[in-house]
Each structure stands twice: as C-alpha cells, then as structure tokens.
Amino acid sequence: MTAPITKEQWAEARRTATEVLPGLVAQVGLPNALLPYQAQTIELLESSVCRVLFIEKSRRIGLTFGFAAYAALRAGRAKEAGGMDVMYISYSQEMTREFIDACGMWARAFSNAALAVDEFLFDDSDKDGERAIQAFRIRFASGFEIIALSSAPRSLRGKQGVVMIDEAAFVDSLPELLKAALAFLMWGGQVVVCSTHDGTENEFNKQIQDILSGRKPYHHLRIDFDDALRQGLYERICLVNGQEWTAEGEAEWRQEIIDFYGDGADEELFCIPTAGTGAWLSAPLIEARMTGDCPIIRLELPGNYLHLSRLERAVLMAPALAQVKAAIKELDRTMVHAFGFDFARVADLSVATLLSVDRMLVRREVLTLEMRNVPGDEQKQLVRMILRGAPRLVGAAFDATGMGWTVAEDMGREFGFRTDDNDGGLIAPIKFSTDWYRFNMPPLKAAFEDADIVLAKDEPHLSDLRIVRVVNGVPKVPDVRTGGPTKKRHGDFAIALALGHWASRQQWYQYEYTSIADLRRDMIGHNGGPDMDDDDFGSEFGRQHW
C-alpha cells in the first residue's frame, strides 16, 4: 500500500489551507455539531429525491454518528412531518449498542420525547425453524421507533420506514438483505447502505459498480480518509480531547493510522477494494477481538551473532530470556493452555503464541514471542522455557514444514510426540497442506465471529491476520510479504495463532512441571526457599489426563 501523499506533503497542504482560511481551526465544531461530510449525508437523506443511498467510506471517520442524528430526527417527528420507523442493521452487537447510545444522545440534543430505551429479541425465523437475535430499541412519543439489530435478519416483513445497513460488506447475506430492504420503497421508505470495502468480488462493491456505470438509479457518496481529514476530522478529535491542532500533528496522526492498517490501508481507508475475494477476516472483526493485554516479546539478533563470543551472545539473549521468564510467572495457573509455533530462520519471523482456555472455552492470547534472525538453538531455548513453564499445558502444535521440522523433532524428543497413532505426547508436528487449511481454518474464523477469542491490540498482528486470503475456496497465507524492506512479515502470527487454536481443540493429556524448590517448600510447610530455576523452569515432569 502506498499513501497518496507523504506525511510532509500532507502537513504542508494542511498548513497552507488553514492560512488561506484564517480562523478555521479555532471555529471547528463550534457552532456545527456535524462535520461537513456528516451534514452532507443527512442533507441528501432529507431531500425528497434520495430513496436509496450507497456510501463507500473510510474507517474511523464517524459517519455512523451522523446516521444516528438522522435516525433521531426521522423517528422523533410526527407522521405528517415525515416521521417513520428506522431500522439499523450491522454485523456486530457492539456497533448496534453504540448506535443506540448515539441516537439517545441526539434525541436529548433535539429535545425529542423518547418514551423508552430497551432491549428485546427480534424474530429472525426462517423455513428451518425459529431464531431470535438481540436487538435494541428507542421508542418516541411520535409513535415511531429506532430498532438496531446486530445481524442481518432474513426478513423485514411487517415493517416500513428507513433501513440503514452499516458495514454492509460484512453482513451475512447482502443480496438477500437488500431484496427485503428495497421493498420498503413501495411505502415511501428509504434504504441507506454504507460500508468500507471487502474485496472486488464482494456484493457491496458490485452494487457500487452498478451505480457508477448507470445500471442502477441510486445515489452514491464516496468519503475516504483524506476527504474526512480535509473536512475537519482531526480538528474535531483535537477539540474533543482538549488538544491544540497543528498541521504537523495531523500529518503525524494520519501516518500512524495508515501504518496501523499496513497493506490493508488502501481498502480500509481509501475505498480501494482489493483484487480477488478480499480478506478472510475483516479488519473490523479482528479489531473487535483485540481487547486483551498480554506480553508481546520481540527478539531480533544481529547478522553477525554467531561470530560473537559466548559472553556477547549471552548478553544479547539475556533480555528476552528475562522477559519470557517474567511473563510465564504472571500466567493464571488455574487456566488450561495451548501453544502454537511457526518456524522461520532467514527471511520471515518465528512466532510462538500461547493461548489460555477458560471454562467458557474462550481462547485468550497470553504470551507471544517473535524472533527474527535467531538461530535454531536459541529458538529452542526460548520455546523450551514456555513449554516447561506454561501451567496446565494440554497441547503444542509446531510447523514441521521444511526447516521447522528440526525444532519440532527436538521438542518431540524431549516432550513426546502426538501422532495419529499416539495421542499421549505433547508435541504435534504439522505439515501444512490444503486439507489442513480447509478443515482447521474455519473453526478459527468461527471463534472470531462468535467472540470466542481475545487477542492483544497489535498492528503487525492485525496485518498478519488480514493477509489471509481464500484461494480456490481454501483460506491460506498467499505468497506475498508485508512490512518494510528489512522487516518483512508473511502472515506469521496468523499461522502461529491457527496452530495454537488447533492445539487447544484436540484431546490432549495435561502436562505440568513443578520445581524442586516448590516441592521442598510444600514438604517443610513454609514459603521460603530458592526461586524457580532460570534454565528449565522446574525439573519435575508429570502429566494427567484432561
């Protein structure tokens, strides 16, 4: 991904714009509650000619906030003034709750009489049976209401009014949802479809292309990240946070956001859909699961590492060893743990990820170790520390493709192999194949969709997960690299996470280590004694069935 202009060019352009329009920065947001692109959207929807509106947009620009203002205006007015019900549909419950909160704020600002705000179950039945999904509702004295749903209902029968479909590229079945929504037009309703892109073959992009080609008579807006910035997005952020706006500060913030999305910035920020079928996991979905906090330890050794003295090598390794030791001591010893390891030696990263599994079967990232240019023996030293120190470890899956087999083999010698014929060992060497991806990636995606996985917020990990593509119907990491010229990544965290998730789902034996020092303290009945051994995190090895 290449940004349209550089950070320095953006700062100069914004500085020049504010010098040409003196006082612009000082007045932003005071008196206008909405930014120009938000106000333009509402103005278009308020016009009598706009029945269907498609908007392709950047992430993080607050357009849903503008939708909430329109929803409160429309549902709060009397029928003779054009009032009607508003139904808001998104792909996640978090978005629907935030939308209802924003609608409530706007209702108070407009002094609309809202009779009640509640939650209820919306009937989403189909021919195979009954299904109910959680919904949120605001009732107005006008007799109309705003209803927000967290997934696309198969039918909108019995309703009329305004339908808003937010992040439409990511709902369950956009063609079927549009078919139901467009029926609202017969009774004077409106349909608003808004989204970031998710590939050229996604139905949302197909609809946009039909509009642009004139095949469909719908209205269209395009608001990318730079459009929003030019119209005051960052000034508003500064105003809300009590910060002073500067052109340089805006340019720096803009570049940070672009860097955060990495190779996905064209699609996520600049409304340019990727070729092919799009990302296997959407950025909004990944970010929604990045709510945890855990150590992410990154070790990069110099190119001449093996030519250094033993003492120099020990000095370079010491910080990573200490960090891993400290992280292991903080692990919850009541949790079951599983481990995934993606090996690399030259161009790519080796990534080790440890997951905890709670009683609700939610997998949580609790430790990730990334190694660049780290020799095999040092990799095994660090991996061994994690395997010996992780409480209630029930499985470890290792990339055994190519050179990865050497680490998997040595760890298997020490901890025992798990194979189809022997399920009593700890180490499962995985030789990746199309069938392995075909059968084991869908459960990982389901964990994201069902909120059964929690990750730490990390830009490189977001980029790694976004790079996974569906190739001939099978999700896998394509043969492309992300990152800078000297910091290339190849979806390394995505593979380690997939391995760890696979390991957590197998029928394993539970392995634990108890140090001699701990046994001695238990025997003599006090808490004194030496600390855990630095090299092996304990020397007593046992197992029990889990």
N, C-alpha and C positions, 0 to 999 in steps of 0.2 A: 504494500500500500504506500502511495506517495501522496503527502498532503498537497493540496492545491498551491499553497504558498508557504514559505518558511516562517518560522517564529519571528524573525527580524522583520521580514516584509509585512507581516500582519501588524506588528506593533507600529511600524511607520505609517501604514494605511489608516489605522485607527486614530493615531495621534493627529494625522492630517485632517481626518474627518471631523474630529472634535474641535480643532482650531478653526475650521471653516464654519462650524455651527457653535458659537460660543454659548456656554450655559447649558448645553445639552446634558452633560453629565450631572450637573448639580440638580437638574429638574427631573431626572428619570424616576419614574414610579410615583411622582408627586403631583400632577394630580391623577394620572391614569393608572388604574389598578391593573389593567391588562397591557401586555406588550403588543406592539403593532400586529404581529402575525396572529396572536390570540384574538385580538379585536377584529381583524380581517375575517377570521374564520366565523366568528359569531355574526358579523355583519352579513356575510354571504348566506349563512343559515337563516337569518331573519328575513331575507329577501323572499319574495313570493316565487321567484323563478328557480330557486335551488331546491330540487326534490331529492336528488341523490348526489352526495359529495364524497369523492375519494381523495385521501390525503396521503402522500408518501412523505415521510418525515425522518428527521434525525432522532436519535435517542437523547434523553436528558434536556429537553427544551421546554417542558412544562405545558405541552399542548392539552393534556388531559385536564389540567387546571382550568383552561378556557372552556373545555367541554362541560365541566361542572357548572360554570357560570351560566352557560346557555341552558342546561338542564333545569337549573333552579328557576330561571326566568320563564321557561316554557311551561313547566308543571305548576308553577305558582300562580299563573294568571288565569282569569276566568275563561270559560269556553268561548264566549263571544269575542274575547280579545285574542283568540288563537291558542288558548291553553290546551294541552293534551298530555297524556302519559309519556314518560321517557323510559326506555329500556336500554340499559348499558350492559354490554357483554364483553368480557375479556378472557384471557386464558388462565388467570390465576386469582385465587381468593384474596391475596394481598392487594392486588390492584383494585378489585371491586370495593374492598373496605376503604381504601384511600380515596376512591372516587366519591363514595357516600359521605365521608368526612368532609371533603371539599365542597360537596353540594350543600351540606348543612351549614358550612361557613358562609357560602354565598347567600343562602336563604336568609340567614341572620343579617347579612350586609344589605340585602334588598328589602328587608323587613317583611318578607313573605311569611305567612302564617303556616308553619309546619305543625300538623297535629300530632305526628308520632314518627319516631325512628325505630325500626325494629328489624329483627332477623326472622326468616321463615324458610320453609322448604318449598322449592319450586318444582312442580311436577314436570319431569323430563322423560315421560314414558315413551316407549317405542313398541313395535309389534311383538317383541320378545318378552315384554314384561314391564313392570313399574320401576322407575328410578326417580329419586328426588335429589336435588342439589341445593346447597345452601345459598340463600340469596339475602340481599339487604334492601330495605325499603324506607323511603321517606314519604309520608302522606301529607298533603297540603289541604288547607281549608277550601281551596278551589275545587276539591273533589278529585284532583289528579294526583299522580304519584310518580316517584322515580324508583325504578326497580333495577338493581345491579346484580348480575349473575356471574359466577366465577368460571363457568364453562359454557360452551355453545349448546343451547337446548335444541333438540331436533325439530321442535315445532313452536311457533309463536302464535298458535291458533287462539282465537278469542281475545286478542289484544289489538289495539290500534294506537297510533301515535308516532313517536320518534324512536328509531332504533339506532343505537351507537355501537359499533363493533370496533373495539380498541385492540391494537396489535393483532390485526386480522390475519396476518400471515402465519400466526401461531395457534389459531383456534383449531378445534378438532376437524371440522369439515366445512371450509368456507363456501364451496359451491352450494351445499345443501342449506347452509345458514342464509346465504344471500337469496336463495329461492324463497325461503319463508319470509325474510325481511322485506323483500320488494313487494310482497302482497299488501304491505301497509300503505303503499302508494294509492291503492284503489279508494281509500277512505281519507285521503288528504294528508297522510303521514309523510315522514322523512326518513331517509336512510343515510347514515354517516359511517364511512368505512375508513379507518386510519391505521397506519402501521409503518414500522421500519420494514426493510426488505428481508427476505429469507431465500434468496436464490432466484434465478431467472425462470425456473420452471414452476415456482410457487403460484397458486391461483391468484394471489393478490397482485403479483407482477403482471400476470396475463390480463387481468382486468384493467390495470393501468395502461398497458399497451393498446388494448381495445379502445380505451377512451382517447388516448393520444392519436390513434390512427383514424378516429372519427367513426368507428364501428358502433360505439355506444354513446348516447347523448347525455353523459353525466358530467357534472362539474369536477374540476380537478385542481388540487393545490400541491405544490412541492416546497417543502421547507427543510433545507439541510442545515447542518451545524453552523456554517458560516453565515447563512441568512439570519439565523436566530441571534448570533453574536452581533451582527451589524445592526440589528433592531433592538439591542439593549439587553440581551440575556445576562451577560456577565455584569453589567452595571446593576441590574436588579439583584443579582446574587450578592454583590458588594453592599447594596443598600440594606438588604435583609440581615446580613451578617455584621453590619456596622463597620465595614471596611472602606477605605478610600480607593476609588477606581483609578487605575493608571493604565495607559496603553501597554506598557511593559508587563504589568501584572496580568492583563487579559491575554496577552500573547503567550505568557508562561503557562497559564491555566489551560488555554486552548491546546497547547502542545502536550501537556500532561494527559488530557483526555484522549487525544489522538494516539499517544503512546500506549495508554491503557488498553485500547482496543486492538492495537497492533495491526496485523494484516486484515482484521475484520473492520477496520475503520471506514473503508470505502462503503461497505454495506451498512454498517451501524450508524454512521454519522453523515455520510454524503450521498445517501439514497442511490447507490450504485449496486444493484443486485449482482451477486457472484454467479459465475457460469456454473452450469450443472444443476444439481438438485439442492444446493445450499448446504449449510452446516447441519450436521447430525443433531447437535444440541444448539439451541438458540442462546445468544448472549443474555437475554433477559432471564431465561430459565436458569442458566449457570449462576448468574449473579444472585438470583433469589435463593440459591443454596449456599452461597458464600457468606454465611452468617456466623461461622465459628472462629476460633482463635487458637492457633497452635504453632509450635516452633517450626519454621522452615529454614533448615540449615543448608547453606550453600558453601561448598568447598571447591576451590579452583587452585590447582598446583601449577607452578611454572614449568615451562618446557624442558628445562634442564634439571628437573627434580631428581631423576635417577643418577645424575652425575654429582650430586651434592654429597657431603659427608653424612654419616649416620646421625650425628647430632643435629645438623642443619635440617635433615628430613624430619627428625622428631619435633623440632621447633615448629615447622610448618604444619605438622599434623596435630599438634597439641590442642589448639583452639577448637577444632572440630570434635576431637575426642571428648573434650570437656563439655562442649555443648550437648553432644549426644547423651553423655552420662547424666547431665543435669535434666535434660528433657525426659529421660526414662524415669528418673526419680519422681517426677511430677505426675506420672500416669496414674489413673484411677485403677487400683488393684482389684476392685470388685467387677471390673468390666472384662468381657471376653475381647481378645484382639486377634487381628489377622494382618498379614504382611504381603506386599507386592513389590517386586524388584525388576526394573527394566534396565538391562546392562548396556553400556557403551564404553568405548575406550578412547577413540580418536576424535571423530567429528561431532558426535552427539553427547548428550548427558546420560549418566547413570542416575536413575531416580528410584529411591526407596520410600515407600509410603506405608505407614502403619495406621490401621483403622481400628477403632473400638466399636463394639456392637452392644447396644443396651437391650433391656428386656422387651422393648417395643420393636426390636430389630432395626433400629436406626443406626446406620453406619456413620461414624464421625471421624474425620481426619484428625489424628492426634500428634503425628510427627511425620515430617517429610524431610528427606536428606537428598540433596542434589550434588553430584560430583562431576566435575569437568577436568579432564586430563589427570585422572587419578589412577595409578597403576592397580593391577588386579589384587595384589596382596593387601594394599591399603584399603581397597574397597571391601575385601572380605573381613578385614579387621573391624571396620565400622558396622558392617552388616551383622557380624557375629555378636557385637555388643547389643544390637537391637533385639536379635533373636533370643539372646540369653536374658535380657533384662525385661522384655515385654511381659506383663502379667497375663496369665491365662491365655497363652498363645495357642490358637487352635489350627492354624494353617499358614503356610508361606508359599506363594507361587512365584517362581523365578522364570524370567525369559531365558530359555535354553536354546535360542536361535543363534547360530554362528558362535562367536567368542563367548556369548553368555553362558554356554554350556559349562565352561570351566568353573565359573563361580557356583552355578547350580550343583555341579558334581561335587565340588569340595564341601559345600554346605550339606549336601546329602550324605556324604561320608560321615560327617560329624553328628547330624541330627536325624538321619534316617530319611529314606525316600518314600514318597507316596506315589504309587503307580496304580494302574487298573487292577493289578493282581495283589497289591499290598496297600491297604489303607491305614496302616499303623504308623507310617513315618510322618515327618513334619514337612519336608521339602517336596514340592511338586514342580518338576521341570516342565515348562510349557513350550512346545514348538508350535509357533503360530501358523495357522492355516486358515483358509477361507471358512471352513466349517467351524473352527474355534471362534472366529469373529461372529459368524452367523448366529451361533447359539448362545454366546456369552455376552455380547454387547447389548442386546435388548433388555436383559434384567438390569443392567446399569442405567440405561435410559429410563426405565420404569422407576428406578429409585429417585432419579431427578424429578420426574413428573409427579411422583407421589409424596415428595418431601421426605423421603426415607434416607437421605444422605445429607451430611453437613460438612462443608469444606471451609478452609480459611480463605479470606479475601486476598487474592494474589494475581497480578496482571499476567505474568508468564503462564500461570496455570490456566487462566481464562483462555489465553491464546492457544495453549496446547489442546484444550477441550474443543475449542471452536474449529480446529483444523480437521477434525474427524469428518469424513465425508462418506456418503453412501455410494459405493462403487458396485455397479451391477447388482443392486439390491442388498449389498452387504456393507455395514459400516466399518470403516478401517481408516488408518492414517495414510494419506496419499504420499507419494514420493516428492514432497516439497518441504522446504525449510522455512522457518520464521526467525525473526530476530535480526540483529546486526551482522556485519560480515565476520566478526570474531566471536559472536555469541549466538551461534545458530542453535535452533531447537527443532525437534522433529516429533512434536506431539508426545514428548517423553513422559510428562506427568499423566497424560490420558492413559497411556499404556500401563504405567505403574498402578494407577487407580483401578483400571479394569482387572488387573491381576489380583490386587488386594481384595476387590469386591468379589471376584470369583472364589478366592480362598475362603472368604467369610461365609460362603453359601454351601460349602462342602460338609460332608460328615467327617469330622476330624476327631483325633484324640487331643486332649488338652495337655500342653507341656508347660512346666513351671520350673524355675530354678530358685533354690534357697541357699543363701550364703552360709558358710561355716560359722561366720560371726553371728548371724541371726539365730542359728541353731544353738550356739553356745549361750546366747542371751536368754533364749527360751528355757534352756536346761537349768541355768542358775537363777532365773527368775528376776532379772533386772534389765535395765535398758542401756547399760554401759557396754563397753567393748569397742573393737575397731570398726571402721567404716567398711562399706562394700568394696570388694576388690576391684581395682581400676581396670584390670585386664579382661576379666571374664564375667564380671557381674554375678559372681556366685559359682560355686563348684559342685553343688549337689544338684543332680538332674533327676527329675521324676515325671511321671505322666499319669493321667487318669482319664477315663472315658468321658466324653462330653457329648 
